Amino acid sequence: MKAARSVAAPSFRRERALLKQGVWPVAGCDEAGRGPVAGPVVAAAVILDPKRIPKGIDDSKRMTRDRREELFEEICATALVAVAAAPPSRIERDNILRASLWALARAVRALPEAPRHVFVDGRDPIDAACACEAVIGGDGAILSVAAASIVAKVARDRLMCALAREHPGYGFDTHMGYGVPAHLDALDRLGPTVHHRRLFAPVAAAWRKHGRAEDEDRADVTPQPVAALA
């Protein structure tokens, strides 16, 4: 029987190589929330301080919620961080991929210091005012991207918990907007909120059932300091 293969943790190797070439700051960026049927897609950009990198940074998907929360606080205390979000209206207008890339670019532009190089998780580069390198699996290989994955995930979870207080009964604070059975049942019973993505089939069906024809104003979410999400 073969032994389980260990998964290598992300490293600071690529950022350090650029630093040695005189290219700095270097940012990593990632997003959270492409798959849900409700809520925004949230993007984060992070410039780590080479002298104060929190220990234990990894792809957010490999972590418990409590550990992500701990590292979120440590990253925000030691690094330059910015967050931006694309609301359902942007997702419906542009599609989820373009909305995600738009949010990632907004997060990078919102950083307190403009980066000279950006790493982004995935296959698509973003519209950045500097060199941009798309890396498939970047959140599991590049430390600054992994840090951004943590910030994006925690920021989005906190936003969804806030929406749960505004819209009780949907369970946003437990499933974070994903189309789990309990969420789809609530959607069918209660009808969609302004935060549901109307292009997704279950949401479209609920809009038809409940006769929600109004086109409520869903303003874009402005890039903001992470402190606002505390």
N, C-alpha and C positions, 0 to 999 in steps of 0.2 A: 504494500500500500504506500503510495507516494505521500511524502510529508507536505503539509500545506505551505505554499510559497508565500513568504513574507512580502508585504507591500512596502516599497521604499517611501520614506517621507519626503516631502518637497524640500528643496535645498535653496540656498542663497547664491548658488554657483553662477548663474547667468547674470544676476544683478552685480555680483562682485567683479565679474569679468568686464562689464561695462564701466564700473567705477574705476578700475585700474587703467582703462583707456581714457579716463577723464570725462566720461559721459555720466552725468548725474544732474538732477534726480531721475530715478527710474521708478515708474509706477506699475503696479499690477492691478488689473480690474476684472471683475466677474459679476454675474447677476444671479438672482434667485427669483423663482416664480414664473417660469415659462409655461409650466404645465397646468396650473390651477384653472378653474372655471370662474373664479372670483378674485378680486384684488389686483393690485398693480404688479408689474414686474419691477423689481428693485435692483439697481446697480450700485456697486461701490468701487472706488479707486483708492489705493493705498500706496504711500511711499514710506517704506520702512526705514527706520534709523539704523544704519549698520552697527552702531555701538549699543543699541538698546532693543534688540529683537526679542520679543517674548518667546519663551520656550514652549514647545508643544504645538506650534502652528501646523495645521494639516488641512486637507480638503474637508470642508464643513460636513460633507456627507458621511465622513468616517467618525464623526464625533457625536457625543450625547448633547442634548439641549443644554444641560447645565455647564458642560465644558465649553461649549460655544459661547455662552453668556460670559463666562470667566475670561476667555481669550478676547472677546469683543472689548471688554473694559480695558484689558492690558494693551491691546493694539491701539485703541483710541487715546490711551494715555501716553504712548511712546512714538506714534507714527503720525504722518499727515494723512487725513482721511476725509473723503467726501462721498456723499450718497445722493442719488437721483432716482426718480421713479417715473415709469410710463403708466398712466392710468388706463382703465379699460377703453376709454374713448380713443386713445392713441393706438392701442392694440387693434381695435376694430377698424381704424382708418388705415393703418399701415401694414398690418399683420404682425404676428408675435415676434418674428425674427427682426424685422426693421425697427419695431418698437424697442426691442432689447438693445440693439446697436445704438439707437438714438439715446437711450438712457445711459448706456456705458460712456458714450462720448460726452454727455452732459456731466456725468460724475467726474470724468477726467478734467474737464474745463473748470469744474468747481473746486479743484484742489487749491489749497492756499499758496502753493508754489507750483509753477508750470513744469511738468516733467520734460526731459529731453528724449526719453524713450519710454514706450508703453508696451507691456505684455498683456494680452487679452486672452482669456480662456475661449477655446473654440477654433473654428476654421475661418472665421470672418474678421478681418481687421476693422477698426472703427475710424471714424472721421476725427483724427487727432492732429494737432498742430506740431507734431514731431514724428519721429520714426515709430511705427506701430507694428508689432510682431504678434500674429495670432498663433497660438499653440494649442493643438488638440490635447486635452488632458492636462492643461496648464495648471489647474487647481490642485492637481496631485503631484506636480513636478517643480513648480516655481513658487518660492516662498511668498513673494508679494501677492501673487495671484491667489494663493491659498488664504492669505490674510484677508484679501478682498472678498473671497467666497464666504468667510465667516461673518464679516461685517454686513454683507448683503443679506445673508440668511437671517441673522439676528434682527437687523433693521426691519426686514419684511415681516418677520414673526411678530415684532412689537406693533407694527402697523395693523396687522390682522387682529391682534388682541384688542386694539383700540376700536376697530370696526365691530368686533363682537359686542362691545359695550354699547355702541350706537345701534346695532341691529341684533338684539337678542333673539335666540331661537334657531339661528343658523349654525352655531358651533364654530364660528371662524377661529376661535382661540384654540381649538383642538385639531382641526384638519387643515387650517391655514388656507382655506379656499379650494383645496383639491376636491375632485369629484368622487369622494367616497360615498358609500350608500346612505349614510346618515345625512350628509349634505344634500344629496340629490332628493332625498325624501322631504327635507325641509324646503328645498327649492320648489318642489311640486306643491306642497301644502301652502306655503306662505307667499309664493311668487318671488320673482327676482328683485334684488335691490339695485341701486344705481352702481354698485360696485361689481356686479356680475358682468361677465364678458358675453355679450349678446350673440357673437358669432359661433359660440360653442353650442352644439345641438341641444343639450338638456336645458340650457338657458333660453334658447330661442323657443323651445316648446313651452317653457313656463311663461314666457312673455305672451305667447299666443293664448294660452289657457286663461291667464289672469287679465288679459286685455290691457296690458301696460303699453300704451301707445305714445305716452309723453316722451319727449326727448330732453331729459334733464341736462343741465349744464354740468359737465364733468371736466373741470379745469385741469390742465397739466399740473403735475406735482413739481414744484420748484426744487432744484438742488439745495440742500440744506446742511448745516453743520450737524455732525452726529450727535452733539449734545442735545439737540432738539428731540431725539428719539429715546432719550434716557427715561 
